[in-house]
Amino acid sequence: MSEAAAAPAAQAAAPAARLAWLDALRGFAALCVVFDHGSGLLLQQARSLLYHWFDFGQYGVFVFFLVSGYIVPASLERKGSVKSFWVSRAFRLYPMYLLALVLSAIAWKTHHGTIRGAEHSPGTSAASWLLMLPNVLTGPNVPNVAWTLSYEMGFYLLLAALFSWRVHRHSGVYAIAFAVAACALGGILPMALLQHWGHHGGPSPLTVDVTADVLILAGIALAMTRTNLPSKIGALVAALTGLTLLTLNQGYPYPWSGLTILAMMFTGTLLYRAEQGQVGKLTAAWTAGGVLALAVLAGLWHASRFTFLGPQWRAQWVTSIVLAGATFAVGLAVRNRKIPRLAAWLGLISYSVYLLHPLVFNAYRSLPVYHSHPGVANQILLAATLVTVIIAASAVTYYLVEKPMQRLGRQVARWPRRTG
């Protein structure tokens, strides 16, 4: 290979190497969520012991949110265009999400899975799935892990608005503000307010979902235009709609979840800015520590209102947040070291792993072996088999669906610049 040809290849490899630690964190977090759901079917004794003080699923999700907070704003600012950002996000997330919905429907029709009651209100469910907001609209989370996508989408809407108004660099302020709000308001925020309103004479669930979809889509469309004020107003309308849903209309898990998650995601953004030299590292470290402390306090303070959230839940809440922060700190510390290829590769397929593993576990529930109460040795063998199936299926969907669509998204995102 000539030096001229080698230079672009080296330049392409450098960003991949710099992001390998984030891929490794994503892959690890996905496996934690897989263990959380799988241990409810197999290895119950290990689960019973470990879950006295630690919740692997909650921990894995928090790691995911920190990673998204770190890398997604960097993607937006690197592109420098709200339009390119939304195009890339659509091609990155929607193809696999739509495939997961289709596979869920097939599994339901063949009695190997569930669509969690969506068959009773298909229009409302489809409207809630349109923008990947089922957990904050009135449709069911299909697959069940899709609830986290609602918070991802809410974060994207806020990022696009902050970028449009050129106030996106104050990440530490936003992280602290959302953490303080989680402490101050988390105990009094309603759950599923708009849905309950509909049951008491207000607009129907379908009306709520369609109205939210229209406001957000119209806002995004305006934000993607090249006219200054309309684009800013559009981004603001979409962001405020998303924020309203995340704070007042959550279906799961707790009233303070939306604000806490946003605080953690903006903490990830703050750490990115510190790594880029835009914020002092000591300031970022103290701010991140303060946000995590406030997030812990929000859960412990408000959980006292719920009798079913006892000492075990409190221990899990504290360890999940603290260890998620510690895990991300370790990732930052080793970011310039060589990351094992397998760990980074698991991160590449982690989105598929995240969406597909509930379908595999649901299919396992429909098999006779699920009802045979296998011994510990057979449970270990079955668990290893299921994980192998999940990883293999995820690799197939990554290379046949995710990767080609991401490549197409990058091409589409360049069209405005070519024609402009």
Buried (B, 14 or more C-beta within 10 A) or exposed (E): EEEEEEEEEEEEEEEEEEBBBBBBBBBBBBBBBBBBBBBEBBBEEBBEEBBEEBBBBBBBBBBBBBBBBBBBBBBBBEBEBBBBBBBBBBBBBBBBBEBBBEBBBEBBEEEBBBBBEBEEBEEBBBBBBBBBBBBBBBBBBBBBBBBBBBBBBBBBBBBBBBBBBEEBBBBBEBBBBBBBBBBBBBBEBBBBBBBEBBEEEBEBBBBBBBBBBEBBBBBBBBBBEEEEEEBBBBBBBBBBBBBBBBBBBBBBEBBBBBBBBBBBBBBBBBBBBBBEEEBEEEEBBEBBEBBBBBBBBBBBBBBEEEEEBEEEBBBBBBBBBBBBBEBBBEBBEEBEEEBEEEBBBBBBBBBBBBBBBBBBBBBBEBEEEBEEEEEEEEBBEBBEEBBEBBBEBBBEBBEEBBEEBBEEBBEBBEEBEEEE
